[in-house]
Amino acid sequence: MESIKNIIVSIQFNVTEIEVGELISEGRDIYFKFYTDFIAKGLEISPLKLKLNNEIQKADTKPFDGLFGVFADSLPDGWGALLLDRSLTAKGIDTSKITMLDRLAFVGSNGAGALKYKPAIHDEKQIQFEFELDNIAKAANQMLAGTDLEILDELYILGGSSGGARPKILIGYNNQTKHIMGSDNELPIGYEHWLIKFPSSMDRPDIANIEYAYYKMALDAGIEMSESKLFKGKSGKSYFGTKRFDRMGNKRLHMHSAAGMMHDNFRLSNLDYGNIMDCAFRLERDVRAYEKILRLAAFNVFAHNRDDHSKNIGFLMDENGQWKVTPAYDLTFSSSGHGMHSTMVNGESANPSKEHLMELAHYFNIKNASQIIEHVQSVIYNWKAYAKQCNVSADSRNKIEKVIGKKHR
């Protein structure tokens, strides 16, 4: 296929699609320029790294291969990127020759958040197989194992725009009828945008139940999360699902990860929760933003969620240009790939403690820090009760207790 040289970026919150600007590729360089009409609206889609002006702007090559972070956030990673590359390879396309603008064209109007890209490369293939969760879970594991799949295109349609390492699909869900349908940009009345995750071969068999127990704990710890539930396959197996917070019915919110906002390579990050606190305050312009991030940091420390990298923390902007921290997501028991917290707590990543959290809070002058931290601790102390409520296996309950119990001594 011939590489795309320019992409028109637009944003759509409600019915009206607003053109934002244009990306142009010249050789190995990518340039971006806002349209004058969009500048007049005063909407800062990436206030830290992309200036809202008439200049032609160019991002550094790293960390997003020449893209500004706000556009890189639209690209699938992990599972979604694997699906796209396998789908292209099956069609005889050399993925090494696919550019960043090509990848944005494959995203088109199907990315997370409110940004859209033209020209869009669409796959017109429709979902032709039985939409059953156990079937998708089986196909996802075959995919991860490198097996050729007859339903590869269908998996790509269902999850090709998603991020994160674990297999997942984007769906429309009707809470009244319990019916699941393939997600589309415009869902019928009564349906909402949800995401369902599937375990990888490296996960514990009850990973969905574990994540659901963490969701329950996080809510009781005062952390905002999007509505979540366990979906059941015909076999009775559970799959963790959560309502998408970048969609409100068929309306959209602009989503920007902390990694994209601060141009952080989340796989090789040296960010501290202090950096994220500062970013959150600059966007929300409210001291309560400090408390949100402190509460999240405390939860991740005491619940042993070490996969707390900057792509797993984000921000939302509405049509009026108002920013807020996203509801928390991807909260579960995790030791991360390197065994340390992906985001440091006051400079400590190996074994952050209450003392590190208090030092961080003191720097930002958070008055009620001790109460926040102790509240989070008290909730996580009751891990076994949450685990039993959510049908976590005895083996998983005990193994997680051994790890998080040490943090309360």
LOGUDREN-796256 format. One record per residue: x, y, z of N, C-alpha, C in turn; residue in three letters. Coordinates in steps of 0.1 Angstrom, whole numbers, padded with zeros to 4 digits, always signed. Layout:
XYZXYZXYZAla/...
//
This chain:
+0008-0012+0000+0000+0000+0000+0009+0012+0000Met/+0004+0023-0006+0011+0036-0006+0009+0043+0007Glu/+0020+0048+0012+0020+0055+0025+0012+0068+0024Ser/+0005+0071+0034-0002+0084+0035+0007+0095+0039Ile/+0006+0106+0033+0015+0118+0035+0009+0129+0044Lys/-0005+0129+0044-0011+0139+0053-0024+0134+0059Asn/-0027+0138+0071-0038+0134+0078-0045+0147+0084Ile/-0058+0148+0082-0066+0158+0088-0071+0153+0101Ile/-0068+0161+0112-0073+0157+0125-0085+0165+0128Val/-0095+0158+0133-0108+0165+0138-0111+0160+0152Ser/-0121+0167+0158-0125+0163+0171-0140+0164+0171Ile/-0147+0154+0178-0161+0153+0178-0166+0150+0192Gln/-0172+0159+0199-0178+0157+0212-0192+0152+0211Phe/-0200+0160+0203-0214+0156+0201-0217+0153+0186Asn/-0227+0160+0180-0230+0157+0166-0220+0163+0156Val/-0215+0175+0160-0207+0183+0151-0192+0178+0151Thr/-0186+0176+0140-0172+0173+0139-0164+0185+0136Glu/-0154+0189+0143-0147+0201+0142-0132+0198+0137Ile/-0128+0203+0126-0115+0201+0121-0105+0208+0130Glu/-0095+0201+0134-0085+0207+0144-0072+0212+0136Val/-0067+0204+0127-0055+0207+0120-0050+0196+0111Gly/-0037+0197+0107-0033+0187+0097-0019+0182+0101Glu/-0017+0169+0099-0004+0163+0101+0002+0160+0087Leu/+0014+0163+0085+0021+0162+0072+0034+0154+0074Ile/+0037+0144+0066+0049+0137+0067+0058+0141+0055Ser/+0071+0144+0059+0081+0147+0049+0093+0139+0053Glu/+0096+0129+0045+0107+0120+0048+0104+0113+0062Gly/+0114+0115+0071+0112+0108+0084+0105+0118+0094Arg/+0103+0130+0090+0097+0140+0099+0082+0142+0098Asp/+0076+0144+0109+0061+0147+0109+0058+0161+0115Ile/+0051+0169+0107+0047+0182+0112+0032+0183+0114Tyr/+0029+0193+0123+0015+0195+0126+0012+0210+0126Phe/+0000+0214+0121-0004+0228+0121-0019+0229+0125Lys/-0022+0237+0135-0036+0239+0138-0043+0248+0127Phe/-0055+0245+0125-0063+0254+0116-0067+0267+0123Tyr/-0067+0278+0116-0070+0291+0123-0084+0291+0130Thr/-0094+0285+0123-0107+0285+0129-0107+0277+0142Asp/-0099+0266+0143-0099+0259+0156-0091+0267+0167Phe/-0081+0274+0163-0074+0282+0173-0083+0292+0180Ile/-0092+0297+0172-0102+0307+0177-0111+0302+0188Ala/-0113+0288+0188-0121+0282+0198-0114+0281+0212Lys/-0101+0282+0212-0094+0282+0225-0093+0269+0232Gly/-0095+0258+0224-0095+0245+0231-0081+0239+0230Leu/-0075+0237+0241-0061+0232+0242-0062+0217+0243Glu/-0059+0210+0232-0060+0195+0232-0048+0188+0239Ile/-0037+0195+0240-0025+0190+0247-0017+0202+0252Ser/-0021+0207+0263-0016+0220+0267-0001+0220+0271Pro/+0004+0209+0275+0018+0209+0279+0028+0208+0268Leu/+0025+0201+0257+0035+0199+0246+0031+0204+0233Lys/+0019+0208+0231+0014+0212+0217+0008+0226+0219Leu/+0015+0236+0214+0010+0250+0216-0001+0253+0206Lys/-0011+0260+0211-0023+0264+0203-0020+0277+0196Leu/-0013+0276+0184-0009+0288+0176-0009+0284+0162Asn/-0005+0294+0154-0004+0293+0139+0009+0287+0134Asn/+0018+0283+0143+0031+0278+0138+0030+0264+0133Glu/+0039+0260+0124+0041+0246+0121+0050+0240+0132Ile/+0045+0229+0138+0052+0224+0149+0057+0209+0146Gln/+0068+0206+0153+0074+0193+0150+0078+0187+0164Lys/+0073+0175+0167+0077+0168+0179+0090+0161+0178Ala/+0096+0158+0189+0109+0151+0189+0106+0137+0184Asp/+0116+0130+0179+0115+0117+0174+0111+0107+0185Thr/+0116+0109+0197+0113+0101+0208+0104+0109+0217Lys/+0094+0103+0224+0092+0088+0225+0082+0082+0216Pro/+0076+0090+0207+0064+0085+0199+0067+0086+0184Phe/+0079+0083+0180+0083+0082+0166+0079+0094+0158Asp/+0080+0106+0164+0078+0118+0157+0064+0124+0159Gly/+0055+0116+0165+0042+0121+0168+0041+0129+0181Leu/+0033+0139+0182+0030+0145+0195+0022+0135+0203Phe/+0023+0135+0216+0017+0125+0224+0002+0124+0223Gly/-0004+0136+0220-0019+0136+0219-0024+0127+0208Val/-0016+0127+0197-0020+0118+0186-0015+0104+0188Phe/-0004+0102+0194+0001+0088+0198-0009+0081+0207Ala/-0016+0089+0215-0026+0083+0224-0038+0076+0216Asp/-0040+0081+0204-0050+0075+0196-0047+0061+0190Ser/-0034+0058+0190-0029+0046+0184-0031+0034+0194Leu/-0035+0022+0189-0036+0011+0197-0022+0006+0201Pro/-0020+0001+0213-0008-0006+0216-0011-0019+0222Asp/+0000-0027+0225-0002-0040+0231-0011-0049+0222Gly/-0023-0053+0227-0032-0062+0220-0037-0056+0207Trp/-0041-0043+0207-0046-0037+0195-0036-0036+0184Gly/-0024-0032+0188-0013-0032+0178-0010-0045+0172Ala/-0010-0056+0181-0008-0069+0176-0018-0073+0166Leu/-0031-0070+0169-0042-0074+0160-0040-0067+0146Leu/-0037-0054+0147-0035-0047+0134-0023-0053+0126Leu/-0012-0055+0132-0001-0060+0125-0003-0074+0119Asp/-0010-0083+0127-0013-0096+0122-0023-0095+0111Arg/-0033-0086+0112-0043-0084+0101-0036-0080+0088Ser/-0027-0070+0089-0020-0065+0078-0011-0076+0071Leu/-0004-0083+0080+0005-0094+0075-0003-0104+0067Thr/-0015-0108+0072-0024-0117+0066-0028-0113+0052Ala/-0028-0100+0050-0032-0094+0037-0020-0092+0028Lys/-0008-0096+0033+0004-0095+0025+0010-0081+0025Gly/+0007-0073+0036+0013-0060+0037+0025-0061+0047Ile/+0036-0055+0043+0048-0054+0051+0046-0044+0061Asp/+0045-0048+0074+0042-0039+0085+0054-0030+0088Thr/+0066-0034+0084+0078-0025+0086+0077-0012+0077Ser/+0069-0012+0067+0067-0001+0058+0055+0008+0062Lys/+0048+0004+0072+0036+0011+0077+0041+0023+0085Ile/+0037+0035+0082+0041+0047+0089+0032+0050+0100Thr/+0036+0060+0108+0027+0065+0119+0014+0071+0114Met/+0015+0078+0102+0003+0084+0097-0006+0073+0091Leu/+0000+0062+0085-0008+0051+0081-0016+0045+0093Asp/-0009+0044+0104-0016+0038+0116-0027+0047+0121Arg/-0025+0060+0120-0036+0069+0124-0048+0067+0114Leu/-0045+0065+0102-0056+0063+0092-0063+0050+0095Ala/-0056+0040+0100-0063+0027+0103-0072+0030+0116Phe/-0068+0039+0124-0077+0043+0136-0089+0050+0131Val/-0088+0059+0122-0099+0067+0116-0108+0073+0127Gly/-0120+0069+0128-0129+0075+0138-0131+0065+0150Ser/-0123+0054+0151-0126+0044+0160-0117+0044+0173Asn/-0109+0055+0174-0099+0055+0185-0106+0059+0198Gly/-0099+0057+0209-0103+0062+0222-0104+0077+0222Ala/-0113+0083+0230-0114+0097+0231-0122+0103+0219Gly/-0119+0116+0216-0128+0123+0207-0121+0127+0194Ala/-0108+0123+0192-0101+0127+0180-0104+0117+0169Leu/-0104+0122+0157-0107+0114+0145-0097+0118+0134Lys/-0095+0108+0124-0084+0110+0114-0089+0107+0100Tyr/-0086+0116+0091-0089+0114+0077-0077+0116+0068Lys/-0075+0109+0057-0084+0098+0053-0084+0086+0062Pro/-0094+0079+0063-0095+0067+0072-0095+0055+0063Ala/-0087+0045+0067-0087+0032+0060-0096+0022+0068Ile/-0107+0019+0062-0117+0010+0068-0116-0004+0063His/-0119-0013+0072-0121-0027+0068-0136-0029+0068Asp/-0142-0032+0056-0156-0033+0054-0162-0047+0059Glu/-0153-0056+0063-0157-0069+0067-0166-0068+0080Lys/-0177-0075+0080-0186-0075+0091-0184-0088+0100Gln/-0188-0086+0112-0186-0098+0122-0196-0109+0118Ile/-0190-0121+0114-0198-0132+0109-0199-0144+0119Gln/-0192-0143+0130-0192-0155+0139-0200-0152+0151Phe/-0204-0163+0158-0212-0162+0170-0205-0154+0180Glu/-0212-0143+0185-0207-0134+0195-0208-0140+0209Phe/-0199-0148+0212-0199-0155+0225-0186-0153+0232Glu/-0186-0149+0245-0173-0146+0252-0163-0157+0253Leu/-0168-0169+0255-0158-0180+0256-0151-0182+0243Asp/-0159-0181+0232-0152-0182+0218-0142-0172+0216Asn/-0145-0160+0220-0135-0149+0218-0123-0151+0227Ile/-0125-0156+0239-0114-0158+0248-0104-0169+0242Ala/-0110-0179+0237-0103-0190+0231-0095-0185+0219Lys/-0101-0177+0210-0095-0171+0198-0083-0162+0203Ala/-0086-0154+0213-0075-0145+0218-0063-0152+0222Ala/-0064-0163+0229-0053-0171+0234-0046-0178+0222Asn/-0053-0182+0212-0047-0187+0200-0039-0177+0193Gln/-0045-0165+0193-0038-0153+0186-0025-0150+0193Met/-0025-0150+0207-0013-0147+0214-0002-0158+0212Leu/-0007-0171+0209+0002-0182+0207+0008-0182+0193Ala/+0003-0173+0184+0008-0172+0171+0000-0181+0161Gly/-0011-0186+0165-0019-0195+0156-0026-0187+0146Thr/-0027-0192+0133-0034-0185+0123-0049-0187+0126Asp/-0057-0176+0124-0071-0176+0128-0080-0172+0116Leu/-0091-0180+0115-0100-0176+0105-0108-0164+0108Glu/-0109-0161+0122-0117-0149+0126-0108-0137+0130Ile/-0096-0137+0124-0086-0126+0127-0092-0112+0124Leu/-0099-0111+0113-0105-0098+0109-0116-0094+0119Asp/-0123-0104+0124-0134-0101+0133-0128-0096+0147Glu/-0117-0103+0151-0111-0099+0163-0106-0085+0162Leu/-0100-0081+0150-0095-0068+0148-0106-0058+0148Tyr/-0118-0061+0143-0129-0052+0143-0133-0049+0157Ile/-0133-0060+0166-0138-0059+0179-0128-0052+0189Leu/-0115-0054+0186-0105-0049+0196-0093-0042+0190Gly/-0093-0039+0177-0081-0034+0170-0077-0019+0174Gly/-0087-0012+0180-0083+0002+0184-0080+0003+0199Ser/-0079-0009+0206-0077-0009+0220-0063-0008+0224Ser/-0060-0004+0237-0046-0004+0242-0045-0015+0253Gly/-0033-0015+0259-0030-0025+0269-0026-0038+0264Gly/-0020-0046+0273-0014-0058+0269-0024-0070+0268Ala/-0034-0070+0277-0043-0081+0277-0054-0080+0266Arg/-0058-0091+0260-0068-0091+0250-0081-0085+0255Pro/-0087-0078+0246-0100-0071+0250-0108-0068+0238Lys/-0121-0066+0240-0130-0061+0229-0138-0049+0234Ile/-0142-0041+0224-0150-0030+0227-0164-0033+0222Leu/-0174-0031+0231-0188-0036+0228-0198-0026+0231Ile/-0210-0028+0226-0222-0021+0231-0229-0031+0240Gly/-0234-0026+0252-0240-0034+0261-0253-0028+0266Tyr/-0264-0036+0266-0277-0031+0271-0279-0037+0284Asn/-0279-0029+0294-0280-0033+0308-0294-0039+0311Asn/-0304-0035+0304-0318-0041+0306-0319-0055+0301Gln/-0315-0056+0288-0317-0069+0282-0305-0078+0283Thr/-0293-0073+0288-0281-0080+0290-0275-0084+0276Lys/-0279-0078+0266-0274-0081+0252-0261-0074+0249His/-0252-0081+0243-0239-0076+0239-0239-0075+0224Ile/-0234-0064+0218-0232-0063+0204-0219-0057+0201Met/-0214-0059+0189-0201-0053+0185-0203-0038+0186Gly/-0192-0031+0191-0193-0017+0193-0192-0010+0180Ser/-0199+0002+0180-0199+0011+0168-0198+0025+0174Asp/-0195+0034+0165-0195+0048+0170-0208+0053+0175Asn/-0219+0048+0168-0232+0052+0172-0240+0039+0176Glu/-0243+0038+0189-0250+0026+0194-0265+0029+0194Leu/-0274+0019+0193-0288+0020+0194-0292+0025+0208Pro/-0304+0031+0209-0309+0035+0222-0309+0024+0232Ile/-0305+0026+0244-0304+0016+0254-0291+0009+0256Gly/-0282+0011+0246-0268+0005+0247-0258+0015+0251Tyr/-0248+0010+0258-0237+0019+0263-0224+0012+0259Glu/-0213+0021+0257-0200+0016+0253-0193+0010+0265His/-0189-0003+0264-0182-0010+0274-0170-0017+0268Trp/-0161-0021+0277-0149-0029+0273-0148-0041+0281Leu/-0145-0053+0275-0144-0065+0282-0130-0071+0280Ile/-0123-0075+0291-0110-0080+0290-0110-0096+0291Lys/-0099-0102+0285-0098-0116+0285-0084-0119+0291Phe/-0083-0131+0298-0070-0134+0304-0060-0138+0293Pro/-0047-0135+0295-0037-0141+0287-0032-0154+0293Ser/-0023-0161+0287-0018-0173+0292-0010-0171+0305Ser/-0005-0159+0307+0003-0156+0319-0005-0152+0331Met/-0018-0150+0329-0027-0146+0340-0032-0158+0348Asp/-0035-0155+0361-0042-0165+0369-0056-0167+0363Arg/-0061-0179+0365-0074-0183+0359-0086-0174+0364Pro/-0084-0169+0376-0095-0160+0382-0091-0145+0381Asp/-0083-0141+0371-0078-0127+0370-0090-0118+0370Ile/-0101-0121+0363-0113-0113+0362-0119-0110+0376Ala/-0120-0120+0384-0125-0119+0398-0116-0111+0407Asn/-0103-0112+0405-0093-0104+0412-0094-0090+0409Ile/-0095-0087+0396-0097-0072+0392-0110-0067+0397Glu/-0120-0075+0397-0133-0070+0402-0133-0067+0417Tyr/-0126-0076+0424-0124-0073+0439-0116-0060+0441Ala/-0106-0058+0432-0098-0045+0433-0107-0033+0430Tyr/-0116-0035+0421-0126-0024+0417-0134-0021+0430Tyr/-0139-0031+0436-0147-0029+0448-0139-0022+0459Lys/-0127-0027+0461-0118-0020+0471-0116-0006+0468Met/-0113-0003+0455-0109+0011+0451-0121+0020+0454Ala/-0133+0016+0451-0145+0024+0453-0146+0027+0468Leu/-0144+0017+0477-0145+0019+0491-0134+0028+0497Asp/-0123+0028+0489-0111+0036+0493-0113+0050+0488Ala/-0124+0054+0482-0127+0067+0478-0121+0071+0464Gly/-0118+0061+0456-0113+0063+0443-0124+0062+0433Ile/-0125+0072+0424-0135+0072+0414-0131+0061+0403Glu/-0141+0053+0400-0139+0043+0389-0152+0043+0380Met/-0150+0039+0368-0162+0037+0359-0169+0024+0363Ser/-0182+0024+0361-0190+0012+0365-0183-0001+0359Glu/-0182-0011+0367-0176-0024+0362-0184-0035+0367Ser/-0183-0047+0360-0190-0059+0363-0183-0071+0358Lys/-0188-0083+0362-0183-0095+0356-0193-0100+0346Leu/-0188-0102+0334-0196-0108+0324-0194-0124+0324Phe/-0204-0131+0320-0202-0146+0321-0203-0152+0307Lys/-0194-0161+0304-0195-0169+0292-0205-0181+0294Gly/-0208-0188+0283-0217-0199+0285-0211-0210+0294Lys/-0198-0210+0295-0192-0220+0304-0193-0217+0318Ser/-0197-0204+0321-0197-0199+0335-0185-0191+0339Gly/-0175-0191+0330-0163-0184+0332-0165-0169+0332Lys/-0158-0162+0341-0160-0147+0343-0150-0139+0335Ser/-0155-0128+0330-0146-0118+0323-0149-0104+0328Tyr/-0139-0097+0331-0140-0084+0337-0144-0074+0326Phe/-0154-0066+0329-0159-0056+0319-0160-0042+0326Gly/-0158-0031+0319-0160-0018+0325-0165-0009+0315Thr/-0174+0000+0319-0180+0010+0311-0170+0020+0306Lys/-0169+0024+0294-0159+0033+0289-0162+0047+0294Arg/-0152+0054+0299-0155+0067+0305-0152+0078+0294Phe/-0147+0074+0282-0145+0084+0272-0158+0085+0263Asp/-0168+0078+0267-0181+0079+0260-0192+0081+0270Arg/-0201+0090+0266-0213+0092+0274-0225+0091+0265Met/-0231+0078+0264-0240+0075+0254-0232+0075+0241Gly/-0236+0083+0231-0229+0085+0219-0221+0097+0218Asn/-0220+0104+0229-0211+0116+0230-0197+0112+0234Lys/-0188+0120+0231-0174+0117+0233-0167+0127+0242Arg/-0157+0122+0249-0148+0131+0257-0134+0129+0251Leu/-0126+0140+0251-0112+0139+0246-0104+0133+0257His/-0096+0123+0254-0089+0115+0264-0074+0117+0261Met/-0066+0119+0271-0051+0121+0270-0045+0114+0281His/-0036+0104+0279-0029+0098+0290-0018+0107+0295Ser/-0014+0104+0308-0003+0111+0314+0010+0109+0306Ala/+0012+0097+0300+0023+0095+0291+0023+0104+0279Ala/+0012+0105+0273+0011+0113+0261+0011+0128+0264Gly/+0005+0132+0275+0005+0146+0279+0019+0151+0282Met/+0027+0143+0289+0041+0147+0293+0052+0141+0284Met/+0048+0135+0273+0058+0128+0264+0067+0119+0272His/+0061+0110+0279+0069+0100+0287+0068+0087+0281Asp/+0080+0080+0279+0080+0066+0274+0076+0057+0286Asn/+0064+0053+0287+0059+0046+0298+0066+0033+0301Phe/+0072+0027+0290+0079+0015+0292+0093+0017+0298Arg/+0099+0029+0297+0112+0032+0303+0110+0045+0311Leu/+0100+0046+0319+0097+0059+0326+0105+0062+0338Ser/+0108+0074+0340+0114+0079+0353+0104+0089+0360Asn/+0092+0088+0357+0082+0097+0363+0079+0093+0378Leu/+0076+0103+0385+0072+0102+0399+0057+0106+0400Asp/+0050+0101+0411+0037+0105+0413+0036+0120+0415Tyr/+0047+0126+0419+0048+0141+0421+0046+0147+0407Gly/+0052+0142+0397+0050+0148+0383+0036+0147+0379Asn/+0029+0136+0383+0015+0134+0379+0006+0144+0387Ile/+0010+0145+0400+0002+0155+0408+0003+0169+0402Met/+0015+0173+0398+0017+0186+0393+0009+0188+0380Asp/+0010+0178+0371+0002+0178+0359-0013+0179+0361Cys/-0018+0171+0370-0032+0171+0374-0037+0184+0379Ala/-0029+0190+0387-0032+0204+0392-0032+0214+0382Phe/-0022+0214+0373-0022+0224+0362-0034+0222+0353Arg/-0039+0210+0351-0051+0208+0342-0064+0211+0350Leu/-0066+0206+0362-0078+0208+0369-0079+0222+0376Glu/-0067+0227+0379-0066+0240+0386-0074+0240+0399Arg/-0072+0229+0406-0079+0226+0419-0070+0218+0428Asp/-0068+0222+0440-0059+0214+0449-0064+0200+0452Val/-0077+0198+0449-0082+0184+0452-0076+0174+0442Arg/-0070+0179+0431-0063+0170+0421-0051+0163+0428Ala/-0045+0171+0437-0034+0164+0445-0039+0152+0453Tyr/-0050+0154+0459-0056+0144+0468-0060+0131+0459Glu/-0065+0134+0447-0069+0122+0439-0057+0114+0436Lys/-0046+0120+0432-0034+0113+0428-0028+0106+0440Ile/-0028+0113+0452-0022+0107+0464-0030+0094+0468Leu/-0043+0095+0467-0052+0084+0470-0049+0072+0461Arg/-0047+0075+0448-0044+0065+0438-0031+0059+0441Leu/-0021+0067+0444-0007+0062+0447-0008+0053+0459Ala/-0015+0057+0469-0016+0049+0482-0022+0035+0479Ala/-0033+0036+0471-0039+0023+0467-0029+0014+0460Phe/-0022+0019+0450-0013+0011+0442-0002+0006+0451Asn/+0003+0014+0460+0013+0009+0469+0009-0002+0478Val/-0002+0000+0485-0007-0010+0495-0014-0022+0489Phe/-0020-0021+0477-0026-0032+0470-0017-0039+0460Ala/-0004-0035+0460+0006-0041+0452+0002-0041+0437His/-0002-0029+0432-0004-0027+0418+0008-0020+0412Asn/+0018-0027+0408+0031-0021+0403+0031-0018+0388Arg/+0020-0022+0381+0019-0018+0367+0012-0004+0366Asp/+0017+0005+0374+0011+0018+0376+0018+0029+0367Asp/+0020+0025+0354+0028+0034+0345+0019+0045+0340His/+0026+0055+0334+0019+0067+0330+0009+0066+0319Ser/+0008+0054+0312-0003+0051+0303-0015+0047+0310Lys/-0014+0043+0322-0025+0038+0330-0031+0049+0339Asn/-0027+0061+0337-0033+0073+0343-0036+0083+0332Ile/-0048+0089+0333-0051+0098+0322-0060+0110+0326Gly/-0063+0118+0316-0071+0130+0318-0082+0131+0307Phe/-0093+0137+0310-0104+0139+0301-0107+0154+0299Leu/-0110+0158+0287-0114+0172+0284-0128+0172+0278Met/-0137+0181+0282-0150+0182+0276-0150+0192+0266Asp/-0162+0194+0260-0163+0204+0248-0161+0218+0252Glu/-0161+0221+0265-0158+0235+0270-0143+0237+0274Asn/-0135+0227+0271-0121+0228+0274-0117+0225+0289Gly/-0127+0220+0297-0124+0217+0311-0118+0203+0312Gln/-0107+0202+0320-0100+0190+0322-0103+0184+0336Trp/-0102+0171+0336-0102+0164+0349-0095+0151+0348Lys/-0090+0146+0359-0084+0132+0360-0094+0122+0356Val/-0091+0112+0348-0100+0102+0344-0104+0093+0357Thr/-0115+0086+0357-0117+0076+0366-0105+0066+0366Pro/-0101+0060+0377-0090+0051+0377-0093+0039+0369Ala/-0083+0032+0363-0085+0020+0355-0073+0011+0356Tyr/-0074-0001+0352-0064-0011+0353-0058-0013+0367Asp/-0067-0013+0377-0062-0015+0391-0064-0030+0394Leu/-0053-0037+0396-0053-0051+0399-0039-0055+0405Thr/-0039-0066+0411-0026-0071+0416-0016-0073+0405Phe/-0005-0067+0406+0005-0068+0396+0019-0065+0401Ser/+0029-0073+0397+0043-0071+0401+0051-0063+0390Ser/+0045-0061+0379+0051-0054+0367+0062-0063+0361Ser/+0067-0059+0350+0077-0067+0343+0090-0066+0350Gly/+0093-0056+0357+0106-0055+0364+0105-0055+0379His/+0094-0059+0384+0092-0061+0399+0092-0049+0407Gly/+0092-0037+0401+0091-0024+0409+0079-0016+0404Met/+0075-0006+0412+0065+0003+0407+0069+0010+0394His/+0061+0011+0385+0064+0018+0372+0065+0033+0374Ser/+0058+0038+0384+0058+0052+0387+0064+0053+0402Thr/+0074+0062+0403+0080+0063+0417+0072+0071+0426Met/+0074+0068+0439+0067+0075+0450+0078+0083+0458Val/+0079+0096+0455+0089+0104+0461+0103+0098+0459Asn/+0106+0093+0447+0119+0088+0443+0121+0074+0446Gly/+0111+0067+0452+0112+0053+0455+0103+0044+0446Glu/+0109+0034+0440+0101+0025+0432+0101+0011+0436Ser/+0112+0007+0443+0113-0007+0447+0103-0011+0459Ala/+0104-0003+0469+0095-0006+0481+0090+0007+0487Asn/+0081+0014+0480+0076+0027+0486+0067+0023+0498Pro/+0067+0032+0507+0060+0030+0520+0051+0042+0523Ser/+0044+0041+0535+0036+0053+0540+0045+0065+0541Lys/+0057+0063+0546+0066+0074+0548+0069+0081+0535Glu/+0071+0074+0524+0073+0080+0511+0061+0088+0506His/+0049+0082+0509+0037+0089+0505+0035+0101+0513Leu/+0038+0101+0526+0037+0113+0534+0047+0124+0530Met/+0059+0120+0527+0068+0130+0522+0064+0137+0509Glu/+0058+0128+0500+0052+0134+0488+0041+0143+0491Leu/+0032+0140+0500+0021+0148+0504+0025+0161+0510Ala/+0036+0160+0518+0041+0172+0525+0046+0182+0515His/+0053+0177+0504+0058+0186+0494+0047+0194+0487Tyr/+0035+0187+0485+0024+0194+0479+0014+0200+0489Phe/+0018+0200+0502+0010+0206+0512-0004+0201+0513Asn/-0005+0188+0512-0018+0181+0514-0021+0179+0528Ile/-0031+0187+0533-0034+0188+0548-0039+0175+0554Lys/-0047+0168+0547-0054+0156+0552-0048+0143+0547Asn/-0035+0144+0544-0028+0132+0538-0028+0120+0546Ala/-0026+0121+0559-0025+0110+0568-0039+0103+0568Ser/-0050+0110+0569-0063+0104+0569-0066+0097+0555Gln/-0062+0103+0544-0063+0096+0531-0056+0083+0531Ile/-0044+0083+0535-0035+0071+0534-0041+0060+0543Ile/-0044+0064+0556-0049+0054+0565-0063+0049+0561Glu/-0071+0057+0554-0084+0052+0549-0081+0041+0539His/-0072+0044+0529-0069+0034+0519-0063+0021+0525Val/-0054+0023+0535-0049+0011+0541-0059+0003+0548Gln/-0069+0009+0555-0079+0002+0562-0088-0006+0553Ser/-0091-0001+0541-0099-0008+0531-0091-0021+0526Val/-0079-0019+0522-0071-0030+0516-0068-0040+0527Ile/-0068-0036+0539-0065-0046+0550-0076-0057+0550Tyr/-0088-0054+0545-0099-0063+0544-0099-0071+0530Asn/-0088-0072+0524-0087-0078+0511-0095-0092+0510Trp/-0093-0100+0520-0099-0113+0519-0114-0113+0519Lys/-0120-0103+0525-0135-0102+0525-0139-0098+0511Ala/-0132-0089+0505-0135-0085+0491-0133-0097+0481Tyr/-0122-0104+0484-0119-0115+0475-0130-0126+0476Ala/-0135-0129+0488-0145-0139+0489-0158-0134+0483Lys/-0161-0122+0485-0173-0116+0479-0173-0117+0464Gln/-0161-0116+0458-0160-0116+0443-0156-0130+0438Cys/-0156-0140+0446-0153-0154+0442-0139-0156+0437Asn/-0130-0149+0443-0116-0151+0440-0112-0165+0447Val/-0104-0173+0440-0101-0186+0445-0093-0185+0458Ser/-0094-0195+0466-0086-0195+0479-0071-0194+0476Ala/-0066-0200+0466-0052-0200+0463-0048-0185+0460Asp/-0056-0178+0451-0052-0164+0448-0054-0155+0460Ser/-0065-0158+0468-0067-0150+0480-0055-0150+0489Arg/-0050-0162+0491-0039-0164+0501-0026-0158+0495Asn/-0023-0161+0482-0011-0156+0477-0010-0141+0476Lys/-0021-0134+0473-0022-0120+0473-0021-0114+0488Ile/-0027-0121+0497-0027-0117+0511-0012-0117+0516Glu/-0005-0127+0512+0009-0128+0517+0017-0116+0513Lys/+0014-0111+0501+0022-0100+0496+0017-0087+0501Val/+0004-0084+0501-0001-0071+0505-0002-0070+0520Ile/-0003-0082+0527-0003-0082+0542+0010-0077+0548Gly/+0021-0079+0541+0034-0074+0546+0034-0059+0546Lys/+0026-0052+0538+0027-0038+0537+0019-0031+0549Lys/+0012-0039+0557+0005-0034+0568+0011-0036+0581His/+0023-0043+0581+0030-0046+0593+0039-0034+0597Arg/
//
